[in-house]
Structure formats: structure tokens, C-alpha cells
Amino acid sequence: MEYRVEAPIYMQVIRDIKKRIVRRQLLPGEKLPSNRELAVLYKVNPNTAARIYKEMEAEGYCYTKRGLGTFITEDEKMQEELRKEMAEALLSGFIKEMLDLGFSKNEIITRIEAFDEEEEL
């Protein structure tokens, strides 16, 4: 994973893990790597790995069983809620930036439709 300078590394790793949850690469109840394994996987400091799980647990995306490890929250609805939350954040940022550039709502829609046709997403 390549890290960007505009966001803290732990936040970028959390975002990557959330994406994996949304794409169902990580399923409810699935065991996550240990702190040490996570640190190696993402090439981060072990303290950063611990912070990642602490933040995710505070947000309700995972939980820790003492002596067993950290697991994805078993709530089946969480994946869909997270998907909607991430989409809204992306759209909100995109729309704000487009409005800041002086585009109207209709111009934004037109640009999206034109991009879709040109790029064949």
C-alpha cells in the first residue's frame, strides 16, 4: 500500500480495511490479523497497528476477545451501512470540490454522464 502525505497512516490503513469489509473480503465475525501481523502486512509500527484496531473498535467495526484476537463485528447490517457511509463521504467531498470550482449541480451531472460515456466505467 502506498501512503499519501495528506492523511495519517493509521487512517489510511483503517480506510483500506473498511474497503475490504465493504467488498466482503472481510466477513462479519472473521478474525483479523494480530497487531504484529497487521504491522508487517501494512509496513507500519506495531504501535500504529494497535491504534488502528483501537480506533476501529471505538467506531464499532471490530471487537477484541482477550487472548483470542480481534474480529470483525458480527452485525450483518454493518457492511451495508459502512458502504453507504463511505459513498456519502466520497460524494460529499467530490460535490464540494466541484462547487468550489464553480460548477452548478446540472454541470456536475453533465460532467459525470460525459465521463461515464467516455471512460466506460
N, C-alpha and C positions, 0 to 999 in steps of 0.2 A: 504494500500500500504506500502510495506517495502522499506525504503530508504537505498541506498548504500552510503558509505563514499566517493567514488571516484568522485562523481559529485554533484554539488549544488542541494539542494532540489527543488528549483524552476524549474531547468532544467529537473529534473526527472518528475515533475508534467506536464510540457509542453509536454514532450515526451509521457506521458500517454494520455493526451488529443489528441495529434496528432494521436496516435494509434486508439483512439476511432473515430476520423474523418475518418481515412483510412478504418476502419472496418464498417463504415457507422452507427455507434451507435450514432454519432452526425452528423446531416444533414445540408447542406447549408441553412442559414437563421434561424437556430434553436437558441433559446435563451439559453445562458449559465447561470449557477448559479450565483447569486450575489457574490461579493467579500467575504462577510461574510459567505454565504453558501459554497463557494469553500473552504474557510479556515476550516470550520467544516468537510466537505467531505474528504479533504486530510490531516486533522490534522496539519495545518500549521498556522503560524501567519497571521493575516489579511493583514499586510504589504506585506508579501510574496505573498498572493493571488493577491493583486493589481499589484505587479511586474509581476506575471505570465501573467495577461491579457495585461499589458503594452508591454511586450516582444512579445506576440503573435500578438498583434495589429501591432507592428512595422514590424513584419515578414509577415503581410497580411493575417493571418489566422482567424482573427476576427475583429469586429469593435464595437464601443460603440455608442449608441444613448442616449444622455443626458436625464436622467430621466426615461428611459425605460430599460436600461441594456446593456449587451454585447451579441453579436450574432456571430455565425459562418459566415464567408464570404460566400456570395451567389454565388460565382463563381463555377459552376459545375465542371470545369476542375481542380480546386484546389485539390480536393480529389485524383485524379489520379496522379497529379504532386507531391503531398506530398508522396504518396505511392512509386513512383519511387525514389524520393529523399531519403526516409528512407531506401529503399532496397539498393541503391547505397552506402549509408554510412555504412550499416552493412557489405556489401560485401567488400568494400574497407578496413575496419578495419580487417575483417577476413583474407583477402588475404595478407595484410601487415604482420599480425602476423604469418601466415603460412610461408611466405617467410623469415621472420626473424628467424624462426625455422629451415630454411634450406631446406624446401620443394620446389620442382620445380612445375611449372604450371601443368604438367602432373600428378605429385604425388598428388597435391591438388585435381584434378579432380577425380583421382582414389579413394582417401580417401572419397570424397563426395559420389561417387557411392557406395562404400562399406558400408558407414554409412547408406545410404538410404535403401539398401537391408537388413542390419542387424536390423535397427530400424523400418522399415516400416512406414515412416512418412506419 
